C-alpha cells in the first residue's frame, strides 16, 4: 500500500476527527499527505479545527499506528477505499457524513 494510504488511515485514527472534518481538511490542504505535512498554523485555519485537534493531527504516533493497520491489511489480503478514490461507492459519496475510509476484502466493484 502507498504512503498516501497510510496517511489516509492515520487521519481516521486522530481522536475527534471524523469523516466530515477529514473532508474539510482534504478540501483545504489537497490530500491526506498534505494535511499531515501542514504546519500547525495552517491546520488551525480549517473550520472546525482548533489547536488541540491540530496538534493531535500532527502527532507522529498516528502514523505508527497507521503503519500497523497497513501491515495487518496486507496480511489479511484486504485494502482500503478513500472517499476520493474513483472506486468509492457513488451512493455513499452523496451522504453528508459517509465514512471517509472503507476497509474491504475482495473486489470493490
C-alpha positions in Angstrom: 0.0 0.0 0.0 1.1 3.5 -0.7 2.3 6.2 1.8 -0.8 8.1 0.9 -2.9 5.2 2.1 -1.0 5.2 5.3 -1.7 8.9 5.7 -5.4 8.4 5.0 -5.6 5.7 7.6 -3.7 8.0 10.1 -6.3 10.8 9.6 -9.1 8.4 10.6 -7.2 7.5 13.8 -7.0 11.0 15.1 -9.2 11.4 18.1 -12.0 13.9 17.5 -11.6 13.8 13.7 -14.5 12.2 11.9 -15.4 11.9 8.2 -16.8 15.5 8.0 -13.6 17.0 9.4 -11.5 14.8 7.2 -13.3 16.1 4.1 -12.7 19.7 5.3 -9.0 19.0 5.9 -8.6 17.4 2.5 -10.5 20.2 0.8 -8.3 22.8 2.4 -4.9 21.0 2.1 -5.4 18.8 -1.0 -4.6 15.4 0.3 -4.1 13.3 3.5 -0.3 13.6 3.0 -0.5 17.4 2.8 -2.7 17.5 5.9 -0.1 15.7 7.9 2.7 17.9 6.4 0.9 21.1 7.1 2.2 23.4 9.9 0.1 23.9 13.0 -1.0 27.5 12.0 -2.4 26.3 8.6 -4.4 23.5 10.2 -5.9 25.9 12.7 -7.3 27.9 9.8 -9.5 25.0 8.8 -13.1 25.5 10.0 -13.8 23.1 13.0 -10.1 22.5 13.7 -8.9 24.1 16.9 -5.4 23.9 18.4 -6.0 20.7 20.3 -7.2 18.9 17.2 -4.5 20.4 15.0 -1.8 19.2 17.5 -3.4 15.7 17.5 -3.3 15.6 13.7 0.4 16.3 13.8 1.3 13.7 16.4 3.6 11.1 14.8 2.1 8.1 16.7 -0.9 8.2 14.4 1.5 7.3 11.5 3.0 4.5 13.5 -0.4 3.1 14.3 -1.5 3.5 10.6 1.6 1.5 9.6 0.4 -1.3 11.9 -3.0 -1.2 10.3 -1.5 -1.3 6.8 0.6 -4.4 7.8 -2.5 -6.1 9.1 -4.4 -5.3 6.0 -1.7 -6.7 3.8 -1.6 -9.9 5.8 -5.4 -10.3 5.5 -5.4 -9.5 1.8 -7.6 -6.5 2.5 -7.4 -3.0 1.2 -9.0 0.5 1.6 -11.0 2.9 -0.4 -10.8 6.6 0.5 -13.7 8.8 -0.4 -11.6 10.5 -3.1 -10.9 7.1 -4.9 -12.8 6.5 -8.2 -14.0 3.1 -6.9 -15.6 4.6 -3.7 -19.3 3.8 -3.9 -21.2 6.6 -5.6 -24.3 6.3 -3.4 -22.1 6.7 -0.3 -20.5 9.8 -1.7 -23.9 11.5 -1.6 -24.2 11.1 2.2 -23.2 14.1 4.2 -21.4 12.0 6.8 -20.3 9.0 4.8 -17.2 7.2 6.0 -14.1 8.8 4.7 -12.4 5.4 4.5 -13.7 1.9 3.8 -11.9 -1.4 4.5 -12.7 -4.4 2.4 -11.5 -7.7 1.1 -12.2 -8.8 -2.5 -13.2 -6.6 -5.4 -14.5 -3.1 -4.9 -16.9 -3.1 -7.8 
